[in-house]
């Protein structure tokens, strides 16, 4: 994954300013005022809405982090399983050298 262009403080401030504005400004104009890319602000607003339970079309940040953690854990468990399979095949061949196992 790439690095973030904007610091978290700036993102939070930009989203907060947009959400607190009445009437809601056009995202493009607010982004120009804050000197951020309009899509970065739009995506940040969408993610903040998902995090607050206001959107159902995208996962919350905590769910994304949990999915990443589970994917890493799953990959590690697959590697461990592969090592255990290889070890069990090796030790099985040591116990009974007359039988061939693949």
C-alpha positions, 0 to 999 in steps of 0.5 A: 500500500502507498503512503498517505499524501496528507497527514491525519490531522489535516484529513480530520480537520478538512472532514470536520470543517466540511461536516460542520459547514451549513449549508454544505459547500461543494466538496471541490470548493472546500478542497481548494480552500484547504489545498487538498485534492477533491477526491481525497476529501470526498473519500475521507468524507465517505470513510468518516460516514462509514465509520459513524454508521451513516453509510452501508456501502463501504466497511468501517476503518476498524473492519478494514483493519480487522480484515488486514489482521486476519488476512496476515494471520491466515497467511501465517497459518498457511505457512505453518501448515506447510512446514508441518506437512513437510515435517510430518512427511519427513518423519513418516519416511524416517519411521517407515523407510520402506513406504514412499510418501509424496 
